[in-house]
């Protein structure tokens, strides 16, 4: 983010785009300035609608379209004295004259509107790659209420039994769930080698296995190449030559920021393709602000610039831009990429950097721990595991990121860690975090505390970690400290089973000159073993997350 000078005057504020960022900004500007004139333009038929709810509208979890309308033009007028013009496409900006040209999509007529301040919140367009057959009927995107209405009509008017969802990100997976809910056999086709590309592969694979268990056909590492019309429905062919029949196709392969208007107005774009803004959401052109999916933001942890199409940042940026426009102090702190996706009763969430992104940015001063605690104490019925990965800076323990997958309690843990990251917290802060506890909610040592404790043990030198990736290449002696019964069911190839309870008596079986790598089912017994062996002078490392994490890495190596 660079710094741009120039503050517009708020007397007349025009806003392009009336959904997440635009509607937030309009309402905030009014709350802070009763006198300015505010007009919101949207080319669609609605403003302030719940785009995040659209997959559930398709799945009929949300039955009535009206539920998706958070605020109507009438409410804006009556409650906030804000004028909303729907079906109004803003087609040009003349920044020098401070004027926009609006096309009324009902009449086709164009007119000019002047402004003192202009806020752009035009969002992002779903990507439609120019592939053969891309415009065939039955291929849909999900961005607006009319888009999802079209999918619903397609489902109700035809005999539809199969769907291909292209893209295994959060919209793709939410659509997969909702199409299965509507009785369709669903294939998810993803070009990357994992679902949920923002998280690391060994976390995503837990989600993938769950999707497969729930009957979703997941095809990875294969991009869509073409669509053809069959006698009934479509045929989707892939880069590797697979052919998957589908009565309906949903494209969910990401979005591209809507920057045409900003570019034409002379606003600078960032390297990621989003509109360049400073921390007050000002563009490079005086009098023009921009927020939401269309802008480039800075990742707070790594400093990387990116576009991050999420509703939370869009809403907060709208509020900040409005404050700046009316002359109040406000600045945006950057993003952490905190996000969550739930589908088929499984949840995956993350905050901060993934290990992939750290490596991409050339960061090597990091360490990671894995753990798999229950979402509440084991003795209270219904505990389910939280598979948690925590990344932190090796030199000082600064928290860099966290990811978790499981059925319950996922968002809560990631939200806590997200707040710690925002406050530039360390693993020692997680170790000490005081969190809610009663049997049905957590444990006296919450998973967040446990993650902090394990990481703090590493920081203090009480625990050394081995890397799973080096397993096949190490000369270390691998010791499995689980029970023989657990060992029999499956173990790391080449591992020797010495149950924790026998370790003190069998110390002479352990190497003195080679490293000893220990593991158990999830890491806890291996930690006890590590402490025991260190104090007996052994060179010990712990395989973090135990056999449970091993299985995820092994499945990745085996190709899913
Ligand atoms: P939008 O909310 O998209 O609003 C932009 C508006 O501007 C649109 O109505 C568009 O028609 C209008 N517009 C654009 N150009 C012009 C023009 N020239 N003239 C007039 N009008 C124009 N985020 C989450 O954090 N969690 C979720 O669970 C989640 N689920 C989602 C599910 C779906 C199906 C979709 C599509 C998105 C989801 N998102 C989610 C993303 C979230 O909705 C967006 O990040 C957020 O809406 C961005 O806000 P925005 O104001 O930048 O753009």
Boltz pocket constraint, residues with backbone or C-beta under 6 A from the ligand:
constraints:
  - pocket:
      binder: B
      contacts: [[A, 16], [A, 17], [A, 18], [A, 19], [A, 20], [A, 21], [A, 22], [A, 41], [A, 42], [A, 43], [A, 44], [A, 46], [A, 51], [A, 52], [A, 53], [A, 54], [A, 55], [A, 88], [A, 89], [A, 90], [A, 91], [A, 121], [A, 122], [A, 123], [A, 124], [A, 142], [A, 143], [A, 144], [A, 171], [A, 258], [A, 261], [A, 291], [A, 292], [A, 293], [A, 294], [A, 308], [A, 309], [A, 310], [A, 311], [A, 312], [A, 314], [A, 340]]
      max_distance: 6.0
